[in-house]
Amino acid sequence: MKSHHTTGPLSRRSLLLGAISGAGLAVAGGAAHAAERPATTPRFRALVATNEPWGTYHVRPLLPEAKRLGWDVVQLVPDMSGIKPDDQVSVATLGDVPEADLLVVTGAGDWPADCAARLRDLPLVASSLAYQLPVEAPRAAEFRGRLRAVTASSPAEAKVYDDYLGVRRPITVVGTPQTDDLPRHAPEPDTVLVLTSVTKSSETGGSAPGAELLLEAAEALAAAGKRIVVGLHPREDRSLWERYEISSVPSVQASARAEVAIGIPGTVFPVVAAMGVPLVGCTDSRLQVPDYLLSVCSSTITGAQDAVAAVAEAKPVSRDVLYEAVGPIGGSARRLFKVWRKI
């Protein structure tokens, strides 16, 4: 969600203990967050389990279309420890699973695999909402025979997802829900958006190398007179970036102001590229990302001394490269729900 990086596996024992301790309704902020439901009965309900168990930011882009279509989307979490009281995404533990029509796994890490094992009676779908690596996940074999459908955002992501799940079957390309309502690109002079990843691993997910390079690149760009706006990954350490302007809106919206974006290649890169924003990738020899995330970069750098020149020369990617990496733009969430509905 995985996100902008590869997540580390969570132990089955720790997740099982978390699920047991989280059984029943957990109260957050004076209200039972897991009990939040639409005022009217939804037409359909999908449960979602992700590789980053508490990473609700992967599900959040689906909510506007879910509301329009009458879907209730509920993310399964081991417990409420990583959920904020004001989170927009409805959540539930395995001790409080609501009636549902479908279980959606976005990856094959320990948490999605454990949820699939516990909820064997539900139809199962795999939908990629964040990048994976083209290497078969150790637990994918446990549930791939049950999959009724598999979806991915783009043709390139579908190829990677096929290798990751080991399904060897057609994968439906639906597009990226984050592109359904893109703001107009209106770049402000000398504004550079810095796209962070996560510097420190946590129980929610892993980190990605390259933060030191990105910090040094931001410093070099600021010294060259660029206005630095930081688009924080939801799990990044904010204190690392407080010397700059931290965007109050999500990175995709913040990119509308940027002449160029620079960062550690991750799931958000193709979406920012879809805005027409040129991208510069900061890469590290330890960083593992699929090639299509690098393909949307105008260039990549391995040293901060190259940042100023790379940003000055950055150009948007071609339409062909963009389609391969991001998929069809507009109507993506609707296409995704259509696949789920057929199940």
C-alpha positions in Angstrom: 0.0 0.0 0.0 1.5 -1.8 0.4 1.6 1.9 -0.5 4.7 3.8 -1.6 6.9 0.8 -0.6 7.1 -2.8 0.2 5.5 -3.8 3.5 7.0 -6.2 5.9 5.0 -9.3 6.9 3.0 -9.3 10.1 3.2 -12.5 12.1 0.1 -14.6 12.1 0.4 -15.0 15.9 0.4 -11.2 16.5 -2.5 -10.7 14.2 -4.5 -13.5 15.7 -3.9 -12.0 19.2 -4.9 -8.6 17.9 -8.1 -10.0 16.4 -9.0 -11.7 19.6 -8.2 -8.7 21.7 -10.2 -6.5 19.3 -13.3 -8.8 19.3 -16.5 -6.9 19.8 -17.1 -3.2 19.4 -14.1 -1.1 20.2 -15.0 2.4 21.4 -12.9 5.3 20.0 -13.5 8.9 20.7 -16.7 8.1 22.7 -18.4 6.3 19.9 -18.3 2.8 18.6 -16.5 3.5 15.3 -17.0 0.0 13.9 -20.7 0.4 14.2 -20.9 3.5 11.9 -23.2 2.5 9.0 -25.1 4.4 6.4 -28.5 5.7 7.5 -30.2 3.6 4.9 -29.7 -0.1 4.3 -26.9 -0.5 1.6 -27.7 -2.5 -1.5 -24.4 -4.3 -1.2 -21.6 -4.6 1.4 -18.0 -5.4 0.7 -15.4 -6.2 3.3 -11.8 -5.2 2.4 -8.6 -6.6 3.9 -5.3 -4.9 2.9 -1.6 -5.7 3.4 -1.4 -2.6 5.6 -4.2 -3.7 8.1 -4.9 -0.2 9.4 -4.1 1.6 6.1 -7.6 3.0 5.4 -6.2 5.5 2.9 -6.2 2.8 0.3 -10.0 2.4 0.6 -10.9 6.1 1.1 -10.9 6.9 -2.7 -13.7 4.4 -3.2 -16.2 6.1 -0.8 -17.7 8.8 -3.1 -18.7 6.2 -5.7 -19.7 3.7 -3.1 -22.2 6.2 -1.7 -23.6 7.0 -5.1 -24.1 3.3 -5.9 -25.4 2.3 -2.5 -22.5 0.2 -1.4 -21.1 -0.1 2.1 -17.4 -0.6 2.1 -16.0 -1.8 5.5 -12.3 -2.4 6.1 -11.3 -5.3 8.3 -8.7 -4.4 11.0 -7.0 -6.6 13.7 -8.1 -4.1 16.4 -8.8 -0.4 16.7 -5.3 0.7 17.8 -4.4 2.2 14.4 -7.8 3.9 13.6 -8.5 7.5 14.3 -11.9 8.5 15.6 -12.6 10.8 12.7 -11.6 8.3 10.0 -14.1 8.3 7.1 -13.7 4.6 6.4 -16.0 2.2 8.3 -14.0 -0.6 10.0 -14.7 -3.8 11.8 -12.6 -6.5 13.6 -12.9 -10.2 12.9 -14.8 -10.4 16.2 -17.5 -8.0 14.8 -17.9 -8.9 11.1 -21.1 -7.4 9.7 -23.2 -9.3 7.2 -21.6 -8.9 3.8 -21.9 -9.9 0.1 -18.2 -10.0 -0.7 -14.6 -10.2 0.7 -12.0 -8.2 -1.2 -8.3 -8.7 -0.6 -5.9 -6.2 -2.0 -2.8 -8.2 -1.3 -1.6 -11.6 -0.1 0.1 -10.6 3.1 -0.6 -12.2 6.4 -3.7 -10.1 7.3 -5.6 -10.6 4.0 -4.7 -14.3 4.0 -5.9 -14.6 7.6 -9.2 -12.8 6.8 -9.7 -15.1 3.8 -9.1 -18.2 5.9 -11.6 -17.0 8.6 -14.3 -15.9 6.1 -14.5 -18.9 3.8 -18.2 -18.6 3.1 -17.9 -15.2 1.4 -17.2 -14.9 -2.3 -13.6 -13.7 -2.7 -12.1 -11.0 -5.1 -8.6 -9.6 -5.4 -8.4 -6.0 -6.3 -5.1 -4.1 -6.4 -5.3 -0.7 -4.7 -1.6 -0.2 -4.3 1.5 -1.5 -6.0 3.0 -5.0 -5.4 6.2 -6.6 -6.6 6.3 -9.2 -9.4 7.2 -12.0 -7.1 4.7 -14.6 -5.9 3.6 -13.8 -2.3 4.2 -16.8 0.1 0.5 -17.0 1.1 -1.1 -16.3 -2.2 -1.6 -20.1 -2.9 -3.8 -20.4 0.2 -6.7 -18.5 -1.4 -6.2 -17.9 -5.1 -8.2 -20.9 -6.0 -11.3 -19.2 -4.5 -10.9 -16.0 -6.4 -14.0 -15.1 -8.5 -12.3 -12.1 -10.1 -9.1 -10.2 -10.1 -8.8 -6.5 -10.9 -5.9 -4.1 -11.4 -5.6 -0.4 -12.2 -3.5 -0.6 -15.4 -2.1 -3.1 -17.9 1.3 -2.8 -16.3 0.0 -3.3 -12.8 -2.1 -6.3 -14.0 1.1 -8.0 -15.2 2.8 -7.4 -11.9 -0.4 -8.5 -9.9 -0.6 -11.7 -11.9 3.0 -12.6 -10.9 2.4 -11.5 -7.3 -0.8 -13.7 -6.9 0.4 -16.5 -9.3 -3.1 -16.7 -10.7 -2.3 -17.0 -14.4 -5.7 -15.8 -15.4 -7.3 -12.7 -17.1 -7.2 -9.6 -14.9 -9.7 -6.9 -15.4 -8.2 -3.4 -15.8 -10.5 -0.8 -14.2 -8.3 2.2 -13.8 -7.2 4.1 -10.7 -10.0 5.5 -8.5 -7.9 8.4 -7.5 -8.0 9.7 -11.1 -11.8 9.9 -11.1 -11.9 13.5 -9.9 -8.5 15.0 -10.7 -8.1 18.8 -10.2 -7.0 21.0 -13.1 -3.2 21.4 -13.2 -2.5 25.0 -12.6 1.2 25.1 -11.7 2.6 28.0 -9.6 6.0 29.4 -10.6 9.1 27.6 -9.1 6.9 25.3 -7.0 8.1 21.7 -6.5 6.1 19.1 -4.8 8.1 16.6 -2.7 6.4 13.2 -2.5 7.6 11.3 0.6 7.4 7.7 1.4 7.7 6.2 4.9 11.0 6.6 6.8 10.3 4.2 9.7 8.5 0.9 9.6 5.7 0.2 12.0 3.1 -2.5 12.7 0.9 -0.9 10.1 3.5 -1.3 7.3 7.1 -1.1 6.2 9.3 1.7 5.1 11.2 2.5 1.9 14.8 3.5 1.6 15.7 6.9 0.0 14.4 9.4 2.7 17.9 10.8 3.2 18.4 11.4 -0.5 15.0 13.0 -0.8 15.7 15.3 2.2 19.0 16.4 0.7 17.4 16.9 -2.7 14.7 19.1 -1.2 17.4 21.1 0.6 19.3 21.6 -2.7 16.1 22.7 -4.5 15.2 25.2 -1.8 18.7 26.6 -1.9 18.2 27.1 -5.7 15.2 29.2 -5.0 12.4 26.6 -5.4 9.3 26.7 -3.3 9.0 23.3 -1.6 5.6 21.9 -0.8 5.6 18.5 0.9 3.0 15.8 0.1 3.3 13.5 3.1 2.6 9.8 2.9 -0.1 9.1 5.5 2.4 7.2 7.7 5.4 9.4 7.2 7.1 11.2 10.2 5.9 14.7 9.9 8.7 16.1 12.0 11.2 15.3 9.3 9.6 17.8 6.9 8.4 20.6 9.1 11.1 23.0 7.8 9.0 23.2 4.6 5.4 23.9 3.7 3.4 20.7 4.3 0.4 20.4 2.1 -2.9 20.5 4.0 -4.6 18.5 1.2 -3.7 15.0 -0.2 -0.7 14.7 -2.5 -2.7 14.4 -5.7 -4.6 17.6 -5.0 -1.4 19.3 -4.0 0.2 18.3 -7.3 -2.1 20.7 -9.1 0.1 23.6 -7.8 3.4 22.0 -8.8 5.6 22.6 -11.8 7.4 19.4 -11.0 7.2 16.6 -8.4 10.1 14.8 -6.9 10.0 11.8 -4.6 10.5 8.1 -3.9 8.5 6.2 -6.6 5.3 4.7 -5.2 1.6 4.1 -5.9 0.9 7.9 -6.1 3.4 8.5 -9.0 1.1 7.4 -11.9 -1.8 9.4 -10.5 0.4 12.5 -10.2 1.6 11.8 -13.8 -2.0 11.7 -14.9 -2.3 15.3 -13.8 0.3 16.2 -16.4 3.0 16.9 -13.7 6.5 15.9 -14.6 8.1 13.6 -12.1 11.7 13.0 -10.9 12.3 9.8 -9.0 14.8 9.5 -6.1 16.1 5.9 -6.2 18.2 3.8 -3.9 20.0 0.5 -4.6 17.8 -1.0 -1.8 14.6 0.3 -3.2 12.3 -2.3 -4.9 9.5 -1.0 -7.1 8.0 -2.3 -10.3 9.3 -0.9 -13.5 6.0 0.9 -14.4 6.4 3.2 -11.4 9.8 4.3 -12.8 8.4 4.6 -16.3 6.3 7.7 -15.4 9.5 9.5 -14.2 11.0 12.0 -16.5 14.3 10.9 -14.9 15.7 9.3 -11.8 18.5 10.5 -9.5 20.8 8.7 -7.0 22.5 11.8 -5.7 21.1 15.1 -4.4 23.6 17.1 -6.5 21.5 16.1 -9.6 18.2 17.3 -8.2 18.2 20.8 -9.5 19.1 19.9 -13.1 16.7 17.0 -13.1 13.8 19.2 -12.0 14.7 21.9 -14.5 14.7 19.4 -17.4 11.7 17.3 -16.3 8.9 16.7 -18.9 5.5 15.0 -18.7 5.3 11.4 -19.9 3.6 10.4 -23.2 0.0 9.2 -23.3 1.1 5.7 -24.2 3.4 5.4 -21.1 0.7 7.0 -19.0 -2.0 4.5 -20.0 0.2 1.5 -19.5 1.0 2.7 -15.9 -2.2 4.3 -14.7 -4.9 2.7 -16.9 -8.1 4.4 -18.1 -8.8 7.8 -16.5 -12.3 8.6 -15.2 -15.0 6.2 -14.1 -12.5 3.8 -12.4 -14.4 3.3 -9.2 -17.6 2.6 -11.1 -15.8 0.0 -13.2 -14.4 -1.6 -10.0 -17.8 -1.8 -8.3 -19.3 -3.2 -11.5 -16.8 -6.2 -11.3 -17.7 -6.6 -7.6 -21.4 -6.5 -8.4 -21.2 -9.3 -10.9 -19.8 -11.6 -8.2 
